[in-house]
Amino acid sequence: MAKLVVIYDQPKDQEGFENYYFNVHIPLAEKLPNITGAEVHRVLQKQNTSDNQYLLAELHFENSAILAQSLATPEGREVTADVANMMQFLNKPPVVLIVD
């Protein structure tokens, strides 16, 4: 399995971020082809960092090749481009990791 992991720091506009993220961005991500699962977690506690992580999202795919193919589709490009729309609510871009 491969995962796309996205880590968001505390937003500058929490209410705006939550509204946009859950009502616009997540529905776009749900349209990604070949996604096998997804999870969103709120960060409750952290250690060994001065960063202020707020939310962590995981998108699951069968393998890294399928993940890459999915992101190359029109739906993948749309959800990736949508991150720019969320920047009005964030202090900095989210960290994006691809893991297996």
Secondary structure, DSSP 8 states (H G I E B T S, - for coil): -EEEEEEEE--SSHHHHHHHIIIIIHHHHTT-TT--EEEEEE-----S--S-EEEEEEEEESSHHHHHHHHTSHHHHHHHHTHHHHGGG-SS--EEEEE-
